[in-house]
Amino acid sequence: MIFKDIWLDVKAVQERDPAARNALEVLLLYQGVHALIWHRFAHWFYCHKMFFIARLISQIARFFTLIEIHPGAQLGHGILIDHGSGVVIGETAVVGDNCTIYQGVTLGGVGTKKGKRHPTLGNNVMVGAGAKILGAFEVGDNCSIAANAVLLKPLEDNVTAVGIPARPIKKDGISLPKERETMTLEEYGEMKKRIEQMEQEIAALQEALKKQAGNAAEQK
Ligand SMILES: CC(C)(COP(=O)(O)OP(=O)(O)OC[C@H]1O[C@@H](n2cnc3c(N)ncnc32)[C@H](O)[C@@H]1OP(=O)(O)O)[C@@H](O)C(=O)NCCC(=O)NCCS
């Protein structure tokens, strides 16, 4: 089973990295593949409750590959960790089949509570270089997380998310309408004018109310 997983990881690199030449080169020279091989063994020891040796393997793998995958993380088949340096995958993270993870990605937690605290990625998810996915939520199948995005919320299937915090910009490949949180100088000027107008109207109303109250008091 472990050897089949390793073979699928090698094939994933061949299929999805245009720079890959042949299976032997991928197996011998790709640190992403090495990290996955080490992890497959570390995870076996973790599942059999041999936590020290599991962690030891993962730390040795980290030393040689600069990729830190906690032995408890559950990884699917055909995963491509491209370039790899700086990738961190937490203990309760789940990565679906055929996902692509670039350098500098963190699948991490927020806070210090125990239990499920890392994200679950569906199948065919692409996580761009430097992106952080933080928290115990699900990212649907076929999602793309942009380079350097910080994703803090779940995503439905087939969504592209960009930015900090990451927001969906495409669904099923179609651009979503933009939600702007800033305004232009003209819009600010217009808003200021309207507020001044409203303040004048409120002052006039208050004045009229005072007058009315005065008249009513005189009539009594
Ligand atoms: C997110 C990504 C998948 C989007 O690809 P796409 O569907 O082709 O999207 P587009 O290029 O049409 O861009 C759509 C919008 O997102 C913006 N965008 C794209 N990537 C972005 C990023 N990383 N951060 C912020 N905004 C981004 C674009 O500027 C564009 O905005 P606009 O509509 O205001 O012009 C891609 O840009 C990306 O980040 N891929 C990661 C690649 C990577 O990490 N490579 C490492 C190789 S070593």
The ligand as a MOL file (V3000), in Angstrom:
LIG
                    3D

  0  0  0     0  0            999 V3000
M  V30 BEGIN CTAB
M  V30 COUNTS 48 50 0 0 0
M  V30 BEGIN ATOM
M  V30 1 C -5.1440 32.2900 -7.6880 0
M  V30 2 C -4.7790 31.8140 -9.0640 0
M  V30 3 C -4.9470 30.3150 -9.1330 0
M  V30 4 C -5.7680 32.5250 -9.9780 0
M  V30 5 O -5.6530 32.0890 -11.2560 0
M  V30 6 P -6.7520 32.5270 -12.3670 0
M  V30 7 O -8.0210 31.7750 -12.1600 0
M  V30 8 O -6.0790 32.3900 -13.6750 0
M  V30 9 O -7.0910 34.0290 -11.9760 0
M  V30 10 P -6.7870 35.3800 -12.7810 0
M  V30 11 O -5.3550 35.4190 -13.2020 0
M  V30 12 O -7.8610 35.5130 -13.8230 0
M  V30 13 O -6.9840 36.4840 -11.6510 0
M  V30 14 C -8.2480 36.7750 -11.1190 0
M  V30 15 C -8.0930 37.9370 -10.1340 0
M  V30 16 O -7.3650 37.4820 -8.9950 0
M  V30 17 C -6.2250 38.2990 -8.7720 0
M  V30 18 N -5.1580 37.4350 -8.2840 0
M  V30 19 C -4.6020 36.3770 -8.9040 0
M  V30 20 N -3.6500 35.8350 -8.1300 0
M  V30 21 C -3.6150 36.5610 -7.0010 0
M  V30 22 C -2.8190 36.5030 -5.8240 0
M  V30 23 N -1.9060 35.5320 -5.6540 0
M  V30 24 N -3.0640 37.3940 -4.8320 0
M  V30 25 C -3.9850 38.3660 -4.9880 0
M  V30 26 N -4.7680 38.4790 -6.0990 0
M  V30 27 C -4.5720 37.5890 -7.0850 0
M  V30 28 C -5.9090 38.8820 -10.1340 0
M  V30 29 O -5.1940 40.0700 -10.0070 0
M  V30 30 C -7.2860 39.1020 -10.6880 0
M  V30 31 O -7.8320 40.2820 -10.1000 0
M  V30 32 P -8.7320 41.3090 -10.9830 0
M  V30 33 O -9.9450 40.5210 -11.3930 0
M  V30 34 O -9.0390 42.4040 -10.0080 0
M  V30 35 O -7.8920 41.6970 -12.1210 0
M  V30 36 C -3.3100 32.1480 -9.4460 0
M  V30 37 O -3.1700 33.5420 -9.6550 0
M  V30 38 C -2.3040 31.7560 -8.3470 0
M  V30 39 O -2.0590 32.4740 -7.3800 0
M  V30 40 N -1.7040 30.5560 -8.5330 0
M  V30 41 C -0.6700 30.0680 -7.6330 0
M  V30 42 C 0.5250 29.7470 -8.4610 0
M  V30 43 C 1.7700 29.5030 -7.6290 0
M  V30 44 O 1.7970 29.5760 -6.4190 0
M  V30 45 N 2.8370 29.1800 -8.3190 0
M  V30 46 C 4.0790 28.8970 -7.7000 0
M  V30 47 C 4.9980 28.3700 -8.7540 0
M  V30 48 S 6.5980 28.1280 -8.1280 0
M  V30 END ATOM
M  V30 BEGIN BOND
M  V30 1 1 1 2
M  V30 2 1 2 3
M  V30 3 1 2 4
M  V30 4 1 2 36
M  V30 5 1 4 5
M  V30 6 1 5 6
M  V30 7 2 6 7
M  V30 8 1 6 8
M  V30 9 1 6 9
M  V30 10 1 9 10
M  V30 11 2 10 11
M  V30 12 1 10 12
M  V30 13 1 10 13
M  V30 14 1 13 14
M  V30 15 1 14 15
M  V30 16 1 15 16
M  V30 17 1 15 30
M  V30 18 1 16 17
M  V30 19 1 17 18
M  V30 20 1 17 28
M  V30 21 1 18 19
M  V30 22 1 18 27
M  V30 23 2 19 20
M  V30 24 1 20 21
M  V30 25 1 21 22
M  V30 26 2 21 27
M  V30 27 1 22 23
M  V30 28 2 22 24
M  V30 29 1 24 25
M  V30 30 2 25 26
M  V30 31 1 26 27
M  V30 32 1 28 29
M  V30 33 1 28 30
M  V30 34 1 30 31
M  V30 35 1 31 32
M  V30 36 2 32 33
M  V30 37 1 32 34
M  V30 38 1 32 35
M  V30 39 1 36 37
M  V30 40 1 36 38
M  V30 41 2 38 39
M  V30 42 1 38 40
M  V30 43 1 40 41
M  V30 44 1 41 42
M  V30 45 1 42 43
M  V30 46 2 43 44
M  V30 47 1 43 45
M  V30 48 1 45 46
M  V30 49 1 46 47
M  V30 50 1 47 48
M  V30 END BOND
M  V30 END CTAB
M  END
